[in-house]
Structures are given as C-alpha cells and as structure tokens.
C-alpha cells in the first residue's frame, strides 16, 4: 500500500506542476516530452531511488528488519526525491 500511495502522490504532483508545459508541448505536437515529463521521468527516478535506498538499508539493517520491497516505508523516500525532480523540472528554464 505504501508503494501505491507514493506512486500516486508522485504522479499527481507531476501532473499538477507540469500540466501547463505539457499542454503547450501537446499543441506543438511534441508527445514524447509530455509522456516523459508526466509519466516516465518520475517513475524511473522513483524506482531507481527506491531500489538503491532499499538495498542499502537492507544491507545495513539486515534482511529480517526490513519489510518487503513494496510494503516498506522507504517508498516515501523515493517519492520525495522524485517530487523534488519534478519541482526542478517545473521551475527550470523552458
């Protein structure tokens, strides 16, 4: 459940912050940028950060002290980093 909440939050923030730029890209016919900025970019950042943090914590704390990959609260760390990436993309030069 933690992973679904974190993913939904990340994608909603990406949609809200990049919605205006995405509409401009769609009107210009640049669908690849829209799909990348709203879907693939945040998802890839989320899963890469979550996977790295999960395995580092599992290595440090041990296998028995960390919940499963999808049920751990480490999902929120990946979501925060992905949201910070979305914020940077939305605030950056267009």
C-alpha positions in Angstrom: 0.0 0.0 0.0 2.9 2.3 0.7 4.1 2.0 -2.8 0.8 2.8 -4.4 0.4 5.9 -2.2 3.9 7.1 -3.0 3.4 6.5 -6.8 0.0 8.2 -6.9 1.3 11.2 -5.0 4.3 11.5 -7.3 2.3 11.3 -10.5 -0.4 13.7 -9.2 2.3 16.3 -8.3 3.9 15.8 -11.7 0.6 16.3 -13.5 -0.2 19.4 -11.4 3.2 21.1 -11.8 3.9 20.2 -15.4 0.3 20.4 -16.8 0.7 23.8 -18.4 4.0 22.9 -20.1 2.6 19.6 -21.1 -0.4 21.3 -22.8 2.0 23.5 -24.8 4.0 20.6 -25.9 0.9 18.7 -27.0 -0.3 21.6 -29.0 3.1 21.7 -30.7 2.9 18.0 -31.5 5.7 17.0 -29.1 4.1 14.0 -27.4 7.3 12.4 -26.3 8.2 15.3 -24.0 4.7 15.1 -22.4 4.9 11.4 -21.8 8.4 11.7 -20.5 7.8 14.6 -18.1 4.5 13.3 -16.8 5.0 9.6 -16.6 8.3 8.0 -17.4 10.6 10.5 -15.8 9.0 10.5 -12.4 8.5 6.7 -12.5 12.1 6.0 -13.4 13.5 8.3 -10.7 11.1 6.9 -8.1 12.1 3.3 -8.8 15.8 3.9 -9.1 16.0 5.8 -5.8 13.7 3.4 -4.1 15.7 0.4 -5.2 19.0 1.8 -4.2 17.8 3.0 -0.8 16.0 -0.3 -0.1 19.1 -2.4 -0.8 21.4 -0.1 1.2 19.0 -0.2 4.2 18.7 -4.0 3.8 22.4 -4.3 3.7 22.9 -2.2 6.8 19.9 -3.4 9.0 19.7 -7.0 7.8 17.1 -8.9 5.8 14.8 -9.6 8.7 14.5 -6.0 9.9 13.2 -4.5 6.6 9.8 -5.1 5.2 9.2 -6.3 1.7 10.1 -4.1 -1.3 6.5 -2.8 -1.8 5.4 -2.6 1.8 8.3 -0.7 3.3 8.1 3.0 4.1 11.2 3.5 2.1 8.8 4.1 -0.8 8.3 7.6 0.6 12.0 8.5 0.3 11.8 7.6 -3.4 8.6 9.7 -3.8 10.2 12.7 -2.1 13.3 12.6 -4.4 11.1 12.1 -7.5 8.9 15.0 -6.4 12.0 17.2 -6.0 13.0 16.2 -9.5 9.5 17.2 -10.8 9.8 20.5 -8.9 13.2 21.2 -10.5 11.9 20.3 -14.0 8.9 22.6 -13.5 11.0 25.5 -12.2 13.7 25.1 -14.7 14.0 27.1 -17.9 11.6 26.0 -20.6 
